[in-house]
Amino acid sequence: MENEDLLEIKRSFDENGYVFLPGFLNKGEVDLINRKFDQFIKESVPGLPPRHVFYEENNDPGTLKQLQDLHTYDPFFSEMLFEGKFKRIAGILLNDTAVGKNLEYFNKPARIGKPTPAHQDNYYFMLNPPLAVTMWLALEDADAENGCVRYIKGSHLKGLRPHGKTKTLGFSQGISDYGEREDLNNEEIAFPAKPGDLLIHHSMTIHRADGNKSNSRSRKAVGFIYFGQSAKEDLEAKTTYQKHLDEERFQKLVYNNFSELPLVKEHDAHR
């Protein structure tokens, strides 16, 4: 990208809280990533700890919806997160050194892929200042039918909204008054995407996605999370929050006669 293009991308990101970069990767690059994921899912996912694997239907491999921390398991994904143009553009948008924190796989399986509740990533990240970006790279066509990403323009400038419990595995907290306040006057902007298109949003930007209503199409994507080096995590609050999550899940395990539900690290990248 030329410097003029980068300046315009930065301006748009600062104003809107998100930026859409069509064709960020070419077809060959997307095909390689898809092959790597197919191989990883077949060979490595069965051995991953439950906290890093999410299914729409309990332990049904055909309903895989999310994988966490892939950079810790495979050098290919580590290189994607820590080297190259994803990290470079994160640093430009953050105006800081970008620190790679997570690389995730997202899917909404056909017919059963559930909605992603409206939320702000910094509710999970607990950063001060909230200097972080989340990237969402389409691996397949995403549209209104199978659950494309939706943003509220300028919401990153209006502070953190109240969040409460949801019933969505992997996104346990959502905005509790969504649709009752300024959301009614700020129409959601949907972003249909083609394979290789990249969405990037600020950690305070409100976003969500519908469920997958398609009878035949999944909706696969890669998520990247970068913190600004100057952002500081509230480690005490984060530890307390994670403890409450684990306690709640343990209670569910007992209630469901010890049926296997993953104890997960809650963390969104979207989708």
C-alpha distance (Angstrom), angle and dihedral (degrees) to the residues before:
residue distance angle dihedral
M1 . . .
E2 3.80 . .
N3 3.80 119.5 .
E4 3.81 89.9 -111.5
D5 3.80 90.0 56.4
L6 3.80 91.7 49.4
L7 3.80 91.5 50.2
E8 3.81 90.6 52.6
I9 3.80 91.5 47.3
K10 3.80 90.2 51.1
R11 3.82 91.9 47.5
S12 3.81 92.0 50.4
F13 3.81 92.1 46.6
D14 3.81 93.0 50.3
E15 3.81 91.9 48.8
N16 3.81 101.1 41.0
G17 3.81 104.1 25.4
Y18 3.79 92.0 -123.2
V19 3.79 141.9 51.3
F20 3.81 132.2 -155.1
L21 3.82 118.1 -145.1
P22 3.82 110.9 -173.3
G23 3.80 116.4 -155.9
F24 3.81 94.5 12.3
L25 3.82 87.4 151.8
N26 3.79 125.3 31.3
K27 3.80 126.1 -127.4
G28 3.80 93.8 -95.8
E29 3.80 91.8 53.2
V30 3.82 92.2 47.9
D31 3.80 92.2 47.4
L32 3.82 90.2 52.8
I33 3.82 91.9 51.0
N34 3.80 91.3 48.7
R35 3.81 91.0 51.1
K36 3.81 90.7 49.6
F37 3.80 91.1 50.7
D38 3.81 92.6 48.0
Q39 3.80 89.5 52.1
F40 3.80 93.8 44.4
I41 3.80 93.3 48.8
K42 3.80 91.7 49.6
E43 3.80 98.4 43.2
S44 3.81 107.7 26.0
V45 3.81 111.8 24.0
P46 3.84 94.8 74.3
G47 3.81 88.3 62.3
L48 3.80 98.8 44.9
P49 3.82 120.7 110.6
P50 3.83 112.8 -99.9
R51 3.82 92.0 -115.7
H52 3.81 89.6 68.1
V53 3.82 98.5 46.4
F54 3.81 127.6 68.9
Y55 3.80 128.4 -173.8
E56 3.79 129.2 -171.8
E57 3.79 87.4 -139.2
N58 3.78 116.7 34.3
N59 3.82 110.8 -83.9
D60 3.82 93.7 -26.1
P61 3.84 103.9 142.7
G62 3.79 90.5 -153.9
T63 3.81 90.5 63.4
L64 3.81 99.0 52.1
K65 3.81 107.8 153.5
Q66 3.80 108.8 166.5
L67 3.81 143.4 14.5
Q68 3.80 123.7 -168.3
D69 3.81 134.7 -151.4
L70 3.79 95.7 5.7
H71 3.80 90.9 162.9
T72 3.81 88.5 71.4
Y73 3.81 92.9 58.4
D74 3.79 107.1 40.8
P75 3.83 131.5 34.6
F76 3.81 91.1 -143.4
F77 3.80 91.5 62.2
S78 3.79 91.7 40.2
E79 3.80 89.8 57.1
M80 3.81 90.6 48.7
L81 3.80 91.2 55.3
F82 3.79 102.6 38.5
E83 3.80 103.7 32.3
G84 3.78 137.5 42.9
K85 3.77 136.3 19.8
F86 3.82 100.6 -26.9
K87 3.80 92.0 63.1
R88 3.81 91.5 40.3
I89 3.78 95.1 56.6
A90 3.82 91.0 42.7
G91 3.80 89.0 58.0
I92 3.80 91.5 49.7
L93 3.81 93.2 50.6
L94 3.81 93.1 45.0
N95 3.81 93.0 43.1
D96 3.79 84.7 -138.6
T97 3.78 140.8 80.0
A98 3.81 105.9 -67.0
V99 3.81 115.0 -131.4
G100 3.81 114.1 -159.9
K101 3.81 110.7 -132.5
N102 3.79 108.3 166.3
L103 3.79 144.6 2.4
E104 3.80 114.1 -159.6
Y105 3.80 139.7 -178.1
F106 3.79 118.3 -137.5
N107 3.78 130.9 -170.1
K108 3.78 137.5 167.9
P109 3.81 105.3 -158.2
A110 3.80 116.7 -140.3
R111 3.83 114.4 -83.0
I112 3.81 95.8 -6.1
G113 3.81 104.1 52.9
K114 3.80 104.5 121.6
P115 3.82 127.7 -137.4
T116 3.80 119.3 -92.9
P117 3.82 106.6 -128.0
A118 3.79 120.4 -123.9
H119 3.80 108.5 -92.0
Q120 3.79 147.2 143.0
D121 3.79 116.7 -118.4
N122 3.79 94.6 -138.5
Y123 3.80 89.5 66.9
Y124 3.82 84.1 70.4
F125 3.81 97.6 33.0
M126 3.84 96.7 48.8
L127 3.81 94.5 -157.4
N128 3.79 128.3 165.9
P129 2.95 110.6 -133.7
P130 3.83 93.1 23.9
L131 3.79 91.5 -127.1
A132 3.80 105.5 156.0
V133 3.78 141.2 107.3
T134 3.78 133.2 -151.1
M135 3.80 120.7 -152.5
W136 3.79 125.9 -156.9
L137 3.82 116.9 -164.4
A138 3.81 116.3 -168.2
L139 3.80 115.5 -132.8
E140 3.81 93.1 176.5
D141 3.79 136.4 21.5
A142 3.81 111.1 -69.1
D143 3.80 122.2 -165.9
A144 3.79 143.0 143.7
E145 3.79 92.0 -71.0
N146 3.81 98.7 55.2
G147 3.80 99.7 31.3
C148 3.81 117.2 -84.4
V149 3.81 119.9 -169.9
R150 3.82 118.8 -89.0
Y151 3.82 127.5 -160.8
I152 3.80 137.9 -166.3
K153 3.80 105.2 -133.5
G154 3.81 115.3 -122.6
S155 3.81 93.9 2.6
H156 3.81 91.1 127.2
L157 3.82 88.4 72.7
K158 3.82 96.3 55.7
G159 3.79 103.9 68.7
L160 3.78 134.3 -112.0
R161 3.79 116.4 -40.6
P162 3.83 123.1 -143.5
H163 3.81 112.5 -88.9
G164 3.80 130.3 -160.6
K165 3.78 140.4 177.8
T166 3.79 121.1 -60.9
K167 3.78 131.5 -173.0
T168 3.81 93.6 -123.8
L169 3.80 115.3 113.4
G170 3.80 109.6 -130.4
F171 3.82 92.9 19.6
S172 3.78 102.1 59.7
Q173 3.82 94.8 162.6
G174 3.79 128.9 55.7
I175 3.81 136.4 168.4
S176 3.78 103.8 -77.1
D177 3.83 97.5 -153.8
Y178 3.80 98.4 37.6
G179 3.79 111.5 152.7
E180 3.79 93.6 17.9
R181 3.81 99.7 85.4
E182 3.78 135.7 30.0
D183 3.80 89.9 -24.9
L184 3.80 86.8 82.1
N185 3.81 89.9 61.2
N186 3.81 96.1 39.5
E187 3.76 107.6 64.5
E188 3.76 114.2 -144.6
I189 3.77 115.0 -106.3
A190 3.81 112.9 -139.0
F191 3.80 120.6 -151.9
P192 3.80 114.2 -155.1
A193 3.79 107.2 -164.8
K194 3.78 140.7 -163.2
P195 3.82 125.4 -145.8
G196 3.82 107.8 -72.5
D197 3.82 95.4 25.2
L198 3.82 114.3 128.2
L199 3.80 129.8 -149.5
I200 3.82 120.0 -167.6
H201 3.80 124.8 -173.3
H202 3.79 138.8 179.4
S203 3.81 118.1 -107.7
M204 3.82 90.2 -112.5
T205 3.81 96.6 49.3
I206 3.80 114.5 114.6
H207 3.79 111.5 -126.4
R208 3.77 140.9 158.4
A209 3.82 142.2 163.1
D210 3.79 134.5 -141.6
G211 3.78 123.4 -121.1
N212 3.78 122.2 -93.7
K213 3.80 109.8 -89.4
S214 3.80 94.2 172.6
N215 3.79 117.2 114.1
S216 3.79 93.9 -148.9
R217 3.83 113.2 15.3
S218 3.79 127.8 84.2
R219 3.81 122.8 -159.3
K220 3.81 112.0 -134.0
A221 3.79 125.9 179.9
V222 3.80 144.3 156.5
G223 3.81 121.4 -121.3
F224 3.82 125.8 -154.3
I225 3.79 126.2 -170.5
Y226 3.81 122.9 -162.2
F227 3.80 127.1 179.4
G228 3.78 123.1 -159.0
Q229 3.78 110.3 -113.3
S230 3.81 90.7 -124.0
A231 3.83 93.2 54.6
K232 3.79 114.5 102.1
E233 3.80 125.0 -150.8
D234 3.80 119.7 -134.4
L235 3.79 91.9 -129.2
E236 3.81 95.4 179.9
A237 3.80 92.9 53.4
K238 3.80 91.2 43.8
T239 3.80 92.5 51.5
T240 3.80 91.4 49.1
Y241 3.80 91.2 48.0
Q242 3.81 92.9 50.1
K243 3.80 90.7 47.9
H244 3.80 90.8 55.2
L245 3.82 90.5 48.9
D246 3.79 92.3 51.2
E247 3.81 91.9 47.3
E248 3.79 91.3 51.1
R249 3.79 91.8 50.1
F250 3.78 92.1 47.8
Q251 3.80 89.0 54.6
K252 3.81 89.2 51.2
L253 3.79 90.0 51.0
V254 3.80 90.8 55.0
Y255 3.80 92.7 44.0
N256 3.81 91.9 51.3
N257 3.81 93.8 49.4
F258 3.76 91.9 -102.1
S259 3.80 94.9 -57.5
E260 3.78 107.0 170.6
L261 3.80 112.4 -92.1
P262 3.83 117.9 162.2
L263 3.77 121.6 -112.3
V264 3.79 97.8 -137.3
K265 3.74 141.0 -173.0
E266 3.81 102.9 -120.4
H267 3.77 110.0 -132.8
D268 3.74 131.2 140.4
A269 3.75 131.7 -147.4
H270 4.09 90.7 155.9
R271 2.80 154.4 -127.5
